[in-house]
């Protein structure tokens, strides 16, 4: 209904409502609906005599920021329907996106998506075609190759330093995202894990 996968549904009226957010692991990429983590949680709850309604809001590639934004959007759209508990299973996509973008706070494949959007406009395609066919492009490419070969050794060193710095930024950003999520959940009186 809100883009979530179908999870195992108990036959009786649930006494706890759980929403689960994450990336491909939570979504269950490659699995059928009944073989996802949320379905297993609901089935396990039933075995323990707990009736849990568990919704799977996982989306492949999502970072914690995107998950929190999605939770907030769903809560704002339907403020009467709230879970008792929200669970986040994430982290790897935050790291992967940061290394792809050389900075924190972005999404996976951000640069590729921005380039795709740019290239889809007809004026951009025409301009790009003209430039690629020009002598200026050929000269530019030759200069670029020369500079790049010279800069490679410097770049290797800088890359090591940047990775160390980026790792710290990733951890700090992730802690901040968790803090903001807790505040959001507290405001709606929802327990978050």
N, C-alpha and C positions, 0 to 999 in steps of 0.2 A: 504493500500500500504506500509506504513512504520510500520505496526503493530497497527495503531490506529483504533478505532471503527468508524463505519460510523455514521455521524451526519446528522441532517436535512440539506438539500441543497436547497438554494434559487433558484428560476427559472431564475432570472435575473443575470447579471454579478455583482459579489460582489464589493462593494466599500471599504470594510475593511476585512482583513484576520486576524483571531484570532486563535491562537493555545493554547489549554488548557492542563495543566499537573497536575497530582495529583495521589492519590492512588485509592482505591476502590470506594470512593465517587465520584470522577471525572469520573472514568471508568464507573460507574453505575452498579456495581455488583448487579445482580438480576433483572436488568431492561433491556427492549429491547432498541435498538439503538435510537429510537425516544423519549425515556423517560429519557435521560441522561441530565446532566447540559448543556453540549455544544449544544445539540439539542434545549433545552429550550431557551438558549441565542440567537441562530440563529432565532428561531420562534418569540421571543419577538422583536428582531431587525426588523424583517419583519413587525410586527404589528406597529412598530414605524417609518416605511418607511425607514429603514436602511437595506441595503442588506449586510449581514454578512456571510462570509464563515468561519465556526467554526470547527476546527479539534480537535478531542478527542484523546489526547496522554496519558490518564490516564492508569496506570497499578497498579493492586492491590498490596498493600504492599510496594510500592515505597516510599523512603524517598526523601527529597529535593535534596540531593546530587545526587541520581540516576536520578532524573528528570532533573537537570541541565546538567548532563553528556549526557543524551539522547538528550536534546535540542542542545547541542554543536555538537554532532555526526550528527544529522540531518542537521544542518546548514553547517557543513563541507562537508557533502556528496553532498549537493545540495545548494550551496551558492547563486544561482540566485533566488531560491524560499524561500522568507522570509515572515514572518507574519508582520503585522503592530503592533500587540499587542500579548504578551504572558501572560497567566494568570496561576498562581500557586495556588492550593488549597491543602494545606498540613499541616503537623505539628504533627498530632497524630501518624503517622508511625515513625517519628523521635524519639518521646518519647518512643514508644513501643519497637523499635529496641534497643535503648540505655538501657532500663531496661532489655531486654532479654540478651544483651551482657555485661552488667555491665560497659559499656563505650559508648562514642559517636563515630560517624563516621562509624558505621557498618550498615549492612542491617538486615532486619528481618530474623529470623531463621538461622543466619550465622553459629552458632555452629553446628546446626543440619545438615546443608548443608556440612560443612567441614567434619563432621563425616561420612556422607553418601558417600562423595567422597573417603575418606580414606577406608571405608569398601568395596567399589566396586572393589578395586584392589585385585586380587586373592592371592597375597603374604600376604597382610594384613589380609585377611579372615583366611588363614591358620595359621598365627601367633596368631591371636586372639583366634581361636579355641583351639590351643595347650595350650595357657596360661590359658584359662577358665577351662580346664580340669585338670590342674596341681594342686599339693598340695600347691605350692607357691601362687596360686590364692586364695585358701581357707584360708590360713594363712593371706594373704593380706586383704581379705574381713573381717575377724574377727578383725584384728587390726584397720581397717578403721572404723568399727561400734563402737568400743570402743572409739576411738578418736573423732568421730563425736558426740557421746552422750555427751562427756565432753565439746566439743566446741560449742554446741548449744546455751547456754546462752550467751557466748561471741559473737557468730555470730549474735544473735538477736540485741544486742546493736550496733555492728559494722554496721549491715545492716541499722539501722535507720540513723546512721551518713553518710553512703555511699549514701543513697537516697537523703539526703539533699545536699551533695556535687555533686551527679550526676545530680540533678535537675538544679543546677547552670551551670554545664558543658553543659547540653542539651541546655539551653537558649543561652549560649555564642556561641556554635557551630551552632545553628540555625540562629542566627544573622549573623554569619560569612558566612554561606551558602547563605543567602539572599543578603549580600553585594557582594559576588562573582557572583551571578546570575545577579544582577544589572549591574556589570561591563561587563559581557558577553553581555548582551542585549545592553548596551551603545555602545560597540564595533561594533555591527551589526546594530546600529541605530533602535532598536526595543524598544517599550515601554513595560515595564513589570509591572504587577499588582500582 
